[in-house]
């Protein structure tokens, strides 16, 4: 890949940083960073439990085995599917699953795309990528050519997977929104949610659709891999997003079967929309909407959402611990 002149100093430092991470000092820093991340996750979990209260949390968390199985499947389906995407391209062994566990935890506990940046660094080390600052012509996508194989352009592969993931999520959200409206969601929202919130949700989702269309119209400039690879990735992401969505809705239905499935599907569509909007306190906004839509069951729904928030942090901690254990058996960079 070729880069413009202003990137040269950055690429020189990137090469130096990649080489440094292979040294004893670099490995020590990675161990320290892993320990800090572990402490941060534990701290978030403890804070969430204190905020809710341990006894209250125990009381509202469903004890049905089906609930726990569905929630576990919901959480771990994401890294398993992403591992499957890259395994065929890069010939990864099962121990590389730790990378995808860490990627999910970092993306959701630090900031968006923190895990992707981590994975790009890992790929640069694993494939010994040499960034050439002497090249001057910048090119991001495949242009009019057939595209580049993921093994020859690992960083571009990570970028393409992130883009197709967003497209699949937006497409599935649109389909679920249509389904929710067909099930009477428009009437429920107009009667139970204030018009300003509805208007913001509609505008926010409209912008997401516009962004998706922009990406599609400029796909040859933005996507690097061959068309067949991008379509395969888009399909796998669509399967992942849809499976995770229905698994989560199933946990709600198992926990509170008295609430109709139509209401849960409407809530699921709202959760998808809110999750893709650039707004603060998304979980609080969703919890507020869930309470307003469920009427007499609002107390139980609020308790369930608080319980799942804590359980989600616990799942992050478990995933991070599993990644550390896997790395102990064999470093992921050799997987």
N, C-alpha and C positions, 0 to 999 in steps of 0.2 A: 504494500500500500504506500502511496506517495503523499507527502505532506507539504504544505506551504512553509515559507521561510520562517514566519513568526513562531512556528511550532518547534523549530530546531532546538532551542535551549531546553524546552520541556521534554523532548524526546531523549536528549542526552542524559538528563536527570532520571528519566524513566528507566533507561538502560542501567544506569549506576545503581538505582534503587533495587531493580530486579536482581542484580548481581550481589548486592549487599545482603538481601534476604537469604541468600544461600550460605552466608558466613555464620560462624558461631554466634556473633552478636545479633545478627538478624533473626536467627532462630530463637534466641532468648527473648527478643522483643515480641515475637509472635506468641510465645508461651505466656508472657506477661499480659499481652492484649487479650488472649483467651481467658486468662484468670479474671481480668477486669470485667470482661463481658459476662462471665459466669456470676460474679458478685452483683453486677447490675441487674441481671435477670432475677436473681434471688431477692434483691432489694425491692424490685417492682412487685414481685409476687407477695412478699411480706406486707408491703404497703397496701396492696389491694385487699389482702385478707383482713388487715387491721381496719381498713375503711368500712368493710362490710360487717366484720365481726365473725369470729370462727364459729360460734354456736349458731348464729343466724345463717351462715354459709352452709353448715352441715344440715340445717333444717330444710333449706330450700333446694339443695342440690338433689336431683332425682337419683334414686337408688336402683332403678331398673337396669339390669345388665344390657338390655338393648340400647338404652340411652348412651352408655359408656362405649359400647362397640361402635355405634354410629358416629359419636363425636371423635373417637380415635381414627376411624376411617376418614372422616372429614378433614382432620388436621394433616394426617400423613400422606393423603393422596397427592397433595401438591408436590412435595419433594420427590416422591416416587415417580410421578409422571415426568417431571423435569429430568430426573436421572435417565429415564427411558429415552427421552429426546436426544440427549447428548451421548448416551452409551453407544448407539449405533454409529454415530459420527466419529467418535474418538476411541472406540474400543475400550471403554472403561470397565473395570472390575467392580464388584459389589462394594468394595471399601470406599470407592469414590462417592458413595451415597452421603458420606459425612459432609462433603462440600455443599450439597444441595440442602441438607438439614441446616447448616450454618447460614446458607444464603437466605433461606426463608426467615430464620430468626432475626438476622441482621436487618433485612428489609423492613420488618414489622416492629422491631424494638428500637432501632436507631433512627434511621430516616429512609425515605424511599430511595431505592437503588443502591443503598449501602452494601447490600449483599451482592449486587451485580458488580460493583467496583471491586469487592473482595474476590469474586470469581474471576474477574479479568486479570487481577494480579496473580492468582493461582495459575491461570491458563498461560500467562506470559512466562512464568517459571517452568511449568510442566513442559511446554512446547519450545522453550528456549527462544522466545520471540525476540528478534533484534529489530528495534525501531531505527530506521535509517533517516537521520536528520538531513542528509545531503539531498534527498529527493525533494523536488520543488512543486510538482503538479499535484494538486489535491483531488482526491476522488473518494467518494463515500459509498455509492451504490454500484450496481452491476452495469449500469448504463445500457447500451444496446447489446452487450455480450451475454453469454450464457450464465454468468455468475461464477463464483469461486466456491470450491468445496469447503465445508466447515473445518476440516482438518488442516487445510492450508491457510485459513483465516479464522483462527479461534476467537479473537476479539470481535470480529464482525459477526460471528455466529451467535455470540452472547447478545450482541446488540439486536440482531434480527429476531432472536427468540423473545426478547423483551418487547419489541414492537408488535410481533404477531400475538403475543399474550394480551397486550392491550386491545388489539383489534378483536380478538375472540371474546374478551370480556365485554366489550361494548356491544358486540353483536348479540351475545346471549342476554345482556341486560335489556336490549331493545325487544327481544322476543318475549322475555318475562314480563315486561311492561305491557305489551300488547295482550298477553294472557291475563294479566291482572285486571286490565280494563274490561276484557270480555267477561270476567267473573264478577264484575260489579265494583271493581276497585275505584273507578272514577267517582261513583256515587258515594262510596265510603269516605274517600279522601276529601271530597267537597263538603261533606257534612261534619267530619270530625277533625279536620286539619285547617288551620287558618289560611286564608287565600294567599297571604304573603309567602308562607313556607312553600305552598304548592307552586307558586309562580317561580320561586328560586330553584326548586327542584327541576321544573320544566326547562328553565333557561340553562341551568347547569348541564342537564343531559343533552340539550340541543347543541351546546358547545362541544360536548364530547363526540356527538355524531358528526359535527362539522370537522373536528380534528381527524376522525377516522376516515372521512371522505378525502381530506387533504392528503393523508398518508397513502391511500389507495391510488389517487391520481398521480402521486409522485413516487410510486413504489420502486421504479427503476433507479431513482436517485438516492433512495434511502436504504433499500435492501440490497445486500451483497450476495447472498447465497442463491443457488439456482431456484427457479420458480417452483419446481417439484418439491424441493426441500422446504421452502417457505409454506407451500400449501399443506404438506404433511404436518409441519409444526403447528400451523393454524388449526388444523383438524384436531390434533392431540390436545392443544390448549382448550379448544371448544369442549371436548370430552371432559377435560379436567374441570373446567369452570362449571359445566352443567352438573357433573357428578357431585362436586363439592356443595353446590347450591342445594340440590335435592337431599343430600345427606344432612345438611344443617337444618333444613325445613323438617326433615324426618325427626331430628332430635327434639324440636319444638313440639311436634305432634305427639311424640311418645311421652314427653314430659307433661303436656297439658292437652290431653285428647278431647276435653270438653269444648275447646275452641275449634271452630270449623276449619277445614283445610283451605277453604277459599280465603279466609282471613290471613292464614299463615302464608299463602302464596302472595297475597298483596304485600304483606310485610317483607317477604323475601325479595320482591321486586324493589321495594323502597330501600332495603339494605344494599342491594346492588348499586342503585343510583347514588345513594349517599356515599358509598365506599369509593366511587369513582369521581367524586366532586372535590375540588380543592378548598374544603372548608374545615375549620378547627372543630375539635370535640365531636367527631363523627359518631362515636359510640353513644355519647350523651344525646345527640340529636335523634339517633335511631331509637334509643330507649324511650325517649319522650313521645315519638310517633307511635311506637308499639303500645305504650300505655294508653294513648288517646284513642287508638283504634280498637281496643279490646274491651272497653266498657267495664262490666262488672268484674271481669277477670284481670283488671289492670294491676292489682296488687301482686297477684301470682306471676304475671308476665314481667313486671319490674324485678321481682325476686329472681326469676329465671335468667333474665338478661344480666343481672349483676353476678349471678353464679357462673354463667358462661364466660363473662369477662375474666374472672379469676381463673377459671379452668383453662382459658386460652393462654394465660401467662404461665400456668403450670405446664401446659403442653410445650411452650417455648423452652422452659427449663429442661424438660425431659428430652426434647429434641437436641438441645445443646449438649446435654450429658451423653446421649447416645453417640453424637458426633465425636466427642472426646474419646469415648471408649473405642470406637471404630478406628480412630487415628492411632490409638495406642497399639492396636494389633498390627497396623502397617500405615505409615503416613499416606494421606490421600494423594499427595503429589506423585507417589509411585503406583497408585491404583490403576 
